[in-house]
């Protein structure tokens, strides 16, 4: 799991999704895998860090810029046609029905399948969005 930036396993209606994203090599030294900085006291990665750091040369990249360059590997069973397939897509989250999600198309029926953040259902609003509307 040290080589992975993101992993999720989800059940979606009649389908299922497994998605993982591998860390990339440092663009500067090409030696280390970019990772979130570690807390000097505990030695654990800082989960809410805003950057990724190369452990070999200490090169730093902004979190969003780094994650937008990564590719997501997806194994899925389509919730629409139940086709079982694999696809590699951009890890960049896009707005899909008002929710940020990794979106890919079923290779058989071409229906768009979102992988939303924090298990939020498509079209569902979080507490901040609901409060803003009131």
N, C-alpha and C positions, 0 to 999 in steps of 0.2 A: 504493500500500500504506500510505500515511500515514494514511488514513482508516479503517483496519481494526484491530480489537483482536485478532481471532482468525481464522485461516484453516486449513482442512485439506482434503485430498483423500484419500479412502480407498477401498480395494477391500474389499468385505465379501461373502464367499462368491460367489454369482452376481451380486451387485449392486455398486453403487458410490455413494459419497457425496461431495459437495462442499459444504462449509459455511463461511460467512463471517459475521462480525459487525462492523458499522460502529460507529465511535466516536460518542458522543452529544455534543450541545452542552452547555456548562456550564449547570447549572440556575440559577445565580446571575446571571451577566451575559448569557447567551445569545449570546456572541460567539465564544468559542474552543471547539475540540474537546478534550475531556478526554483527557489522555495521562499516561503514566508520567513521573515526574520525570526530568530529564536529569542525567547525571554532569557536574559542572562542569569536570573535567579533559578528558574525551574528547568531551563534547557528545552522547553516545549515551544512549538511554533506559536506565534502571536496570531490567533484566529482572525482578528479584526484588522490586521495590518493593511495599510493602503499601498504597499509595494511588495515586490518580490526581489530577492537578493541572491546573487550567485555565491555559493559557499567557497568557491575557489579564488575568485578575484574581487569579491565584494561589489560587483557591478549591480546597480539598482534600477529597476524599471517599475513604473506606475502599474498598479494592479489591473486596472481596466485595459490599458494598452497591451499588457502582457497577455491577459486572458482572451482578448479579441484575436490574437494570432494563433490560438490553439484550435485543435480539431477534436470533435466529440465522436466517439465510437458508439454506435447504437445498435443493439439487437432488440427487435420488436416483434410483437404480434399485433397487427393492425386492428383497432377496435371496430372498424367499419366492415372490412372484408375478411378478417382473420388470417390474412397473408402473413407468413413468418419470413422475416428478412433481416438483413444487416445493412447499415449505411454509415458512412463517415460524413459528417457535416460540420459547419463552423460552430465553435463554442460561443460565438457572439450571441447574446440574448437580444431578441427583437420584441417589439410590442405586438402582441397577438390578442385581439379582442380586449384590449385595455390592460393586459397583464404581460410583464416581461417574461419571455420564455425562449428556450432553444426550440426552434421549429424545423421539422423535416417533413418530407412527403412520403407517403406509402409508395413503394416502387410499383405496385400493381394498380391500385385504384386512384392514386394521386391525391388522396385526401390529406390535408395538413394535420400533423400530429404535434401538439406542443408538449414540452417538458417544462412545467412551470416551477418557479422557485418556491420553496417552503410548502410544497404539497397544496398550493392554492389552486382551486378549480378555475378553469377558464371562465371569465366573466364575473367571478367572485371578487368583491372589493375587500381590501384589508381595512382594519379599524381606522386608520388615518384618512383613507379615502371616504369612508362612510361618514365620519365625523365632519369632514369638509363640506359634504353635501347638505348636512342638516342645518 
